[in-house]
């Protein structure tokens, strides 16, 4: 196999590629650039990187696209002994392109920025290969001598690019997660998030830190150490992100630092010990790199992980509402384990959680998931109604779901979560001791519609199969509707004593 490894990034909504041999590193865009005593098209100033002054260009100015997406990173380029930086909106991963897949083009200008294109094999997007010679020869361009990148990445990338057909060398991205170093083949990396700006989401929990905006979607971000079974990142260590592509979406792995990209001979990766390190998806250890030894991850196995793939599918459009898609399943069938009762013919996403026993609720029913409120007006009476709190300028009754279902459950307010449900213009908060996960159903039991006013019980709940487990499917919207109906029947003036002693 012959070809070239390219790093891809976006400039003014255009996907731009550089051979990895010319791409030294990517750094977050600083708040301001240092001025230089020079004027050149697109030159915005300089950045001081490890005591090296690097001139930085904004290609949007050369393209007359000032209104395009703002730059978030600086791509540091090395070419013919010189180094310069290019402003970019985002990094879009690494791709391998066969020589015959390149398409030559001509641009009617004295110094064209590109003369070749290719089509990305993963999403068929058109990518322009930047001509660094044209950038370097721009009139008035400031040239800084390249003093070398971290870990000699340039020389190693050149070796890897020239010897890719040998099959004995891999390009690895070195990452730091707290005190633990990780290495993963760059072919599995979709993009790098140089600065994680996280937003809260209903998925938040011990493993999921929130979502980050990538392109036109909010992408779930997970704690890499938690996913690997190596502990958890402290909040101060959640600084960068590396995204992986799954069949139905992207997933961002939170990391502390992206160290560099290096060429690694296969023989340099030492096998894992037979016992002593319970890390999921780890296949070896890479010693002798900058910062010490790195745990080598199996990118193929991580991208095939069903649980991670399910999380990746939960990305939502920017500016839209959370999208929970029903995927067409098999036709209706009878299952002998349910005495001939019919199974629903679609697959849905469920939130699984502890309510004194593990149960599942369709994700579409949950308006929001919030921590246990800091300020609650308590109701004392021993029933499910525990009090009232305020949320988004509305008062919300706070109900113990386990108590409502007749199940004992210990609630630690520091780890408990409140599921906000809306039905019949009423919002209710249900306390649950622990969240489990967001998972897809294998099948669901379908029963005749219940009496709208009938109370929801575990015994009367239909079953849903999730993985290898059968769980009661708790309809929280029906719980709320039942409460409203009971309230209207028993005391139109608003007496809550029946609920408090239910």
N, C-alpha and C positions, 0 to 999 in steps of 0.2 A: 504494500500500500504506500503510495507516494502522495504527497500533498503538503499543506501548510496548516499549522495551528494558528487561529486568529483569536484575539480578544476583541469583543464587540461592545460598543457603547453607543449612546444616542446623543446627537447634536441637532438641535432644531427639528426634532421629530424624525430625523434621518438616522438609520442604523449605519454606523461607521465601524470599519474593522482595521486593525493593525496586526501584523504578524507578532506573535509573542516575543520574537527576538528583538522587536522594536518597542515593546511595551514593558516599561520597567516596573511601575507600581501605580496604584491608585490611592489618592489621599482625599480626605474631606475638603470641601471648598472653604477657605478661610473667610472670615467676615469682611476683610479688606486685603488688597494687594499693595505691596510696597512699590512706590513709583520709581521709574527708571528715566534716565536722561536720554530718551530715545522715542521716536515716533515711527510706528509701523502699522500697517493695516491689521486690525484685530488685537493689537498688543494692549493688554490691560494692566500690566505691571509685572511684579515678580513675587515669588514665594520663597521663603527661606526654609529649606528642607535639610535637616541635619547639617547645618552650617554650609549648605551649598545654595547659592542664589540661582533660581530657575525662572527664566522668563515664561510668562503665561499668555496664551492667545485665546480669544473668544471667536471661534469660527462662525458664530451667528452673525457677527459684524461683517465678515467677509461675504456671507450669504445674504446680507440685508434681511435677516430674520430676527430682529430685536424682540419681536413680540412672542417668540417661541418660548417653550418651557425654560424656567430658570435653571442655571447650572447648580449642581449639588456636589460634584466631585471634580478633581483635577487629575487627568490622566497624564502621568509622567512618561514622556517618550524619549528614547535614545536613538540617534541616527547618525551614522558616519562620524562618530566621535563627539557629537553635540547632544545636548539635552534641552528639552523645552516641555512646557505643560500645555495641555488643551482642556478647556472647560467642557464639561459634559453633564448631561442631565442624569444619566444612570448607566451603570455597567450591565450589559446584557449577556454575559457569559462567555464561554470559550467554545469554538466549533472547529472541527477538522474538515477542510475542504480539499477534495481531490484536484489535481492540476487541471484536468480536462473540464472541471465544473466552473472555471473562471470564464467570464465574458468580457472581452476587450471593448471599450467604448472610447469615443473621442469627444472632447469638449472644446468648443470654439472659443478658447481664451489662451492668453500667452502662458499662464502658469495654472493649468487645471489641477484642482485638488484631488481628483481621482481619474484613473484611466482604466480601472477594472471593477467589475461587480461580481457578485455571486448570489445564489439563492440559499437561504438557510435551510438545512435539511430538517430542522425540527418544526418550524412554523411557516416555511416558504416565503419569509420576508426577504425583500431585496436589500442587500448590504453593499455599501460603497467602500472600496479599499482605499484608504487615505494614502496619497503619495507624499511621503515625508520630505522628499527632495523638493517638491514644490513649496511646501511650508517653509523649509529651511532657506530657500532662495527668494522668499518674499522680500521686496525692496524695504530696506531699513530694519530687517529682522535682527533681533539681538541673539547672538549665539553664545551659549555657555558650554564650556568643556565638561564632558561627562566624566565624573570622578568615580562612577560605579554605583550600583544599587545594592540593596541588602542581599547578603549571602551569594554575591556574584551571580544574581539571577539572570542577567543578560547573557553572559557567556554560556551558562547552563542551558538556557532556552535555545540558544543558537545550536548547541550540540544536539539537543533533543529534536529540534526542527529538521536538522540535517540527517539525523539517524532514526527517524520515526519508524522507518520500515524494518529496522533491526529487531524490533519486538522485545528488546531487553531493557527498555527504559520507559518511564512514565513521567508525565508532568504532574506534580503534586502541588496543591495549595496548602501552605502551612498556616494553621490557625492557632490561636491561644484562647482557651476558655478558663478564666481564672488562672490557676497554676498548672493546668493540664494542657499540653500541646497536642493538637490533632492534625492529621494529614489526610487529604482526600484527593483523588484523581480529578483534575480540572475538567475532564470531559463530562463529569456529573454535575458541575456547577452551572446553574442557569444564570445567576447574576450575583453581584456583591452589593450589599447595602452599606455604604461607608459610615452612615450615622443613623442609628435606629431612632426614629421618632414614633413612639408607640401610641396607639389609641386604645382605650378600653373597649371591651366587647363582651357579649354574653358568654364567650368561650373562656374567659379569664379564669385561671386557677393556678395550682402549684406548678403545672408543666407549661401552660400557655400564658405568655406575658401580655398578650393583646394582639392587635393587628397593625401592620405597617402598610403604607400606601406604596404600591409598586405599579407603575403605569396607570391603568384605569380600574384597578381593583385593590381592595383591602385584603391583605394576605395574612393568615394566622402566623404568629411567631412563637416558636417553642424554645424551651430551655434545653440546649443541646446536651448538657450533662445529665439532666433528668431523663431525656430520651435514651441516652446510652447506659443509664443505670450507674452513673458515677457521682451522684450527689445532685447539687443544684448550684446555679450561679447566684452570687450575691447581686443585689440591685446595682451596685457600683460597677460590676463586671459586665453588665449588659450594655454594650456600646456599639457593636457592629452586627451585621447580619450576612448570612450566605444563604441564597435561596436554591432549592432543588425543584425540578419540574416533575410532576406526577401526571398521570393520565388525565385527571380532571381538575388540575390546578397547580398552584405553586405553594410551597411551604418554606418559611424562613427559619433558619437555625440561628439563634442568638449566640454570638461569640463576643469575646473581649477585644480581639485584635486579629486582623488579617496580616500575617507576617510577610509572606512573599510567595512567589511561584518558583519552584525549583525542579530541575530534572533529576530523577532518582533512578539509578540502575536497579533493576528488580532484585539483584543479589544483595542490595543494601538493606532491604526490608527483612528484618529478623522475624521468625515465626513467634506466635504468642505462646506463652507457657501453658502447660496443660491445665493448670489450676492457679488460682490466686488473683485473677483480675476479671471480675464478672462483667466486663463491658460488652454490651450488645453491639453487633456489627463491626467489631474490631478484628482485623485479620493479621496484624503484625505491629512491629515497633521499628521506627526509623530513627537510629541514633546519629550523632555527629553533625547535627544541623545547628544553625543559629538559635540559641535559646535552649539547646539540649536535645532530648529525645522526644519523639512525637508518636502518638498512637495512630496507626494507619487504619482508616475506616473503609469498609466495603461499600462503595457508593452504589453499586448495583443492588445490593441487599437492602440498603436504606430506601432506595427508590421503589423497591418492590414490597416494602413493609405496608401491609394492609391498613394498619391503624394510622400511620402517617399519611397514607394516601387518602383516607377518609377525612382527616383534618384539612388536607390540601384542598379538598373539594368544597370546603366551607368558606372559601373566599367570597366576598361580596363586591358588587360594583361600587365604585366611588360615587357618592351622591345618591345611591339607591338604598333600598331596604334589603335586609339579609335575605338571600335567595336560598331556599331549601327545595331542591328539585326532586320530584318523584321520578324514579327511573323505572321504565316499564319492566315488569317481571314476567313470570310464567303465567299461564292461564289458570283459572280457578281449579283447584284440585281438592280432594278430600284427604285428610291425613288420619290414619288409623289411631293415632295417639289422642285424637279429639273426638272420637265416636262419630266420625263422619261429618263433623262440622266443617264449614267451608273456610278456606284460607284466602285472605285478601290478595289480589293479583298485582300488587305494586310494592316497591321497596321505598321506605321512608327513612328519614333521619330522626333519631330519638336522642333525648337527653336521658342518660341513666344516672340514678342517684340513690342515696340512702334515705329511706323514710321509715326507719325501724326495720325495714327489709328492702332489698334492692328492687326498684321499680323503674319503669320507663314512661316518658311522656313525649308525644310528638313535639319536635323542636319548634314547629310553627306556632304552637300554642303559647310559647314563652315570649313575653314582650321584652323582658330584661332580667338579667341576673345581677344582684347587687350584694355587697357584704352585709352582714348583720348591722342594722342601723345603730349609730352611736347614741342617739337620743330616742327613747321609746317611752310613751306614756303607758305604764303597765296596767293591765287588768288582772286582778287577783280573783281567782274563782276555781282554779283547777281544771278548766276546760281547755279546748283548743285555742280559743282567742286569748292571745298573750298581751295584746296592747294595740296601740295605734302609733304610727310614725308618719312623718311628712317626706314626700319625694316629689321633686319637680313641681312644687307649689300645689301639691294635692295631698290630702290625708289618706293613708292606706292602712286598713286593718292588718294586723300581723298575726298569722295563724300557724300553729304547729301542725304540720301535715301528718306527722307520725301519730300525734294524739288524736287527730281527726279520724285517722284510719284505724285507731285502736291498737297501735303498736308502741311499745316502750322504746325510747331513744334518748340517749344522753346528748345534749347540745352544748358544744363549746362555742361561745359567741365569737371567738377569735377566728375560727375556721368555718363556722356555719355560713351558709349562703341563703339568700331570700329570692325565690322565684316570683317575679311579678307577672300576674295573669290578668287579662282584661276580658270581660264578657258582660253583655247587657249593660254597657256604659259604666261598669263597676270595675275598679282595680283592687286586687287583693294580693298580699304578699304571703307566700308560704315558706315557712322556715324548713330547711332540710339540713341535716347534720353534715353531710358530705356529698359532693358531686363526684361522679365516677368518670363519665366520658360522653362524647357525642359519637353515636354509632349508627350503622345502618341495620335495618331489620332484614332478616332472611325471609320471614313470612309473618303474617298476622292472622289471628283468629277473627273472623267477622261474625258478629251476632246481630240479631234483630235489634232495631232501635229501642233503647230503654225508655221508660217513663221519664220525661224531662224533669219531673220533680223528685224522682227517686234518688236517695242518697247514694254516693259512690262508695263502694266497699271493695276491699281486696278480693274477697270471695266472689264478688259479682263482676270483677273486671276481666275483660278478655285478655288473652295471652299474646305475647309477641316474642318471637324467637330472634335473639341477637347473638351472633356468634354461635356458641354451643349452649347458651343459657336460654331458659324460658322465664320471662318476667311478666308480672302483672302490668298491663297498660293502663295507667291512671290518667283519666281525662280530667285535667284540672279546670278546663273551661266549663265542663259539666258540674264540677264541684262548686264553682262560683255561681253558675246559674241556679243550682239547688239552694245555695245560701240566700240568694236574692229572693227566690220563690218562697222559702220558709219565712224570711223576714216580712215579706208582703202579707203572707197569710196570718202570721201570729201577731204582728204588732206594726201596723202602718206608721205609727208615730216614731218608730225607730228603737224599740226595746231590743237590746242585744243579749238579754239574759239567757234565752234559749240556747244561743250559740255558745255562750261562755260556759254553760254546764252540759253541753252535748257529750 
